[in-house]
Amino acid sequence: MRPLLLVLLGLVVGAMGATFALSALRQGTPFHSGVMAVMQYHLGALRANVRAKQCDAKGSAGRLSRMEAMAGDIREAFPGMDTPFYEAAERLRGILDGAAKAPPATCEALTRTLATVGEACQSCHRQYR
Ligand code: HEC
């Protein structure tokens, strides 16, 4: 009797575990939110650097290139969108690529770069978000 009970218990616990795992997968942070969140994070960090007047080119380049990598993932993160959407993503990626390769060396220049980047984010959000 006891072994049978244990087997039944095992089955129930196993089924519950599978259900939890499946719902965790479904509720997990979707890739597209992650891509956006990472870009938002670095944009915020760079803005904070401007406020703190810490605008060294090397530090900015690192963040800008991480944002560029994320922008390059927008296509995969948002499948099935129209061509203008992917063009907007590519425009953002191009701006970030240029900025990461020739990183702004002063806070004034970084402010201008961030304004351009922010505008590229907004122009897509206005239409698609
Ligand atoms: C090509 C279009 C496009 C570009 C460019 C773009 N976004 Fe987005 N973003 C979207 C869309 C679409 C959503 C809505 C996603 C959803 O809610 O399912 C979104 C949502 C977001 C969110 C909310 C994410 C969430 O799910 O909680 C943040 C934050 C964000 N974007 C930040 C940025 C930043 C920062 C940039 C620029 C560096 C940027 N985005 C550039 C299309 C874009």
Residues whose N, C-alpha, C, O or C-beta is under 5 A from the ligand:
A	BS01	HEC	S33 M36 A37 M39 Q40 L43 F85 A88 A89 L92 V117 A120 C121 C124 H125 Y128 R129
